[in-house]
Amino acid sequence: MKKLVIAAALVAAASTAYAGSIAEPIIEPPVIVEETSSTSSGILIPLLLLVVIGAAIAAS
């Protein structure tokens, strides 16, 4: 009787190890966060505008 109980326990343990499906796992793509540009690029256009205005005033 003990051998039957031990065999049943081993069969139950072995069957849970193979549980599941053979379908391919779904792997989500990694999330890529793009860095924003520096704040100095926002100052570039007004500085160029000031240079152009200054050059126009100096030329007249």
C-alpha positions in Angstrom: 0.0 0.0 0.0 2.9 2.4 0.8 4.4 1.8 -2.6 1.1 2.7 -4.3 0.8 6.0 -2.3 4.5 6.8 -3.1 3.9 6.0 -6.8 0.8 8.1 -6.9 2.6 11.0 -5.3 5.5 10.8 -7.8 3.1 10.7 -10.7 1.2 13.7 -9.4 4.5 15.6 -8.9 5.8 14.7 -12.4 2.5 15.7 -14.1 2.6 19.2 -12.6 6.1 19.7 -14.0 4.9 19.2 -17.5 1.7 21.4 -17.1 1.2 24.2 -19.5 1.0 24.7 -23.3 3.6 24.5 -26.0 2.5 27.9 -27.4 5.2 30.5 -27.9 5.6 32.9 -25.0 4.5 36.5 -25.7 7.4 38.8 -25.2 6.7 42.5 -25.1 9.1 44.9 -26.9 11.3 47.1 -24.6 10.1 50.6 -24.1 12.6 53.2 -25.4 12.5 56.6 -24.0 14.1 59.3 -26.1 15.9 62.1 -24.3 14.9 65.6 -25.0 17.3 68.2 -26.4 19.1 70.6 -24.2 17.6 74.0 -23.3 20.4 75.8 -25.2 18.8 75.0 -28.5 15.8 77.1 -27.6 18.1 80.2 -27.1 19.9 79.8 -30.5 17.1 81.3 -32.6 16.6 84.5 -30.5 20.4 85.0 -30.3 20.7 84.8 -34.1 17.8 87.2 -34.5 19.6 89.7 -32.2 22.8 89.4 -34.2 20.9 90.1 -37.5 19.1 93.1 -36.0 22.4 94.4 -34.5 24.1 94.0 -37.9 21.3 95.8 -39.6 21.5 98.7 -37.1 25.3 98.9 -37.4 25.1 99.0 -41.2 22.7 101.9 -41.3 
